[in-house]
Amino acid sequence: MIRIEGTITTESVRASCVAGALAPDNLSGMETAAAGNEVVTAIRGEHLRSVTASVDDYLMNLAIAEEVCSYLLEKVGRA
């Protein structure tokens, strides 16, 4: 059995907002947290196609979360 593990780390001035927006969408084998100005997501799995699909979905969700948190910061004054 193969085991696939990786970490995606992205910088963001709104890291806690972005991590909070992403965490509810985590699948089993995924953990997302803010660490300072970084969003850190650990991904684990046993099937390459599933892990690849999860990473693809995560990156799309990451882009949307960044946009939403930026909007909240600019328009509402909080993120």
C-alpha positions as CSV (number, residue, x, y, z in Angstrom):
1,M,0.0,0.0,0.0
2,I,1.3,3.4,-0.9
3,R,1.1,6.4,1.5
4,I,1.1,9.9,0.1
5,E,1.7,12.9,2.4
6,G,2.3,16.5,1.7
7,T,2.0,20.0,3.1
8,I,0.8,23.1,1.3
9,T,1.9,26.4,2.8
10,T,0.8,29.8,1.5
11,E,1.4,33.2,2.8
12,S,-1.5,35.5,3.6
13,V,-2.0,38.6,5.6
14,R,-5.4,37.2,6.4
15,A,-4.2,33.7,7.3
16,S,-6.7,33.0,10.2
17,C,-9.6,34.1,8.0
18,V,-8.5,32.0,5.1
19,A,-7.8,28.9,7.3
20,G,-11.1,29.3,9.0
21,A,-12.9,29.5,5.6
22,L,-11.1,26.4,4.3
23,A,-11.3,24.1,7.4
24,P,-14.9,23.1,7.0
25,D,-14.2,21.7,3.6
26,N,-11.4,19.5,4.7
27,L,-11.8,15.8,3.9
28,S,-10.5,13.1,6.1
29,G,-6.8,13.1,5.8
30,M,-6.6,16.9,5.6
31,E,-5.9,19.5,8.3
32,T,-5.8,23.2,7.9
33,A,-4.5,25.8,10.3
34,A,-3.1,29.4,10.4
35,A,0.4,29.8,11.6
36,G,1.3,33.5,11.8
37,N,0.9,34.8,8.3
38,E,0.8,31.4,6.7
39,V,-2.1,29.0,5.9
40,V,-0.8,25.4,6.4
41,T,-2.6,22.4,5.1
42,A,-1.4,18.8,5.6
43,I,-2.8,16.2,3.2
44,R,-2.5,12.4,3.5
45,G,-4.0,9.6,1.5
46,E,-3.4,6.3,-0.1
47,H,-4.6,6.8,-3.6
48,L,-2.8,9.2,-5.9
49,R,-5.9,10.2,-7.9
50,S,-7.8,11.0,-4.7
51,V,-5.0,13.1,-3.3
52,T,-4.6,14.9,-6.6
53,A,-8.3,15.7,-6.8
54,S,-8.2,16.9,-3.2
55,V,-5.3,19.2,-3.9
56,D,-7.0,20.5,-7.0
57,D,-10.2,21.3,-5.0
58,Y,-8.2,22.8,-2.1
59,L,-6.4,25.2,-4.4
60,M,-9.7,26.4,-5.9
61,N,-11.1,26.8,-2.5
62,L,-8.0,28.6,-1.4
63,A,-8.3,31.2,-4.2
64,I,-12.0,31.8,-3.3
65,A,-11.2,32.1,0.5
66,E,-8.5,34.7,-0.2
67,E,-10.9,36.7,-2.3
68,V,-13.7,36.6,0.3
69,C,-11.3,37.5,3.2
70,S,-9.9,40.3,1.1
71,Y,-13.4,41.6,0.4
72,L,-14.3,41.4,4.1
73,L,-11.2,43.3,5.1
74,E,-11.7,46.1,2.4
75,K,-15.5,46.5,2.6
76,V,-16.4,45.5,6.1
77,G,-13.1,46.3,7.9
78,R,-12.5,42.8,9.3
79,A,-11.2,39.5,8.1
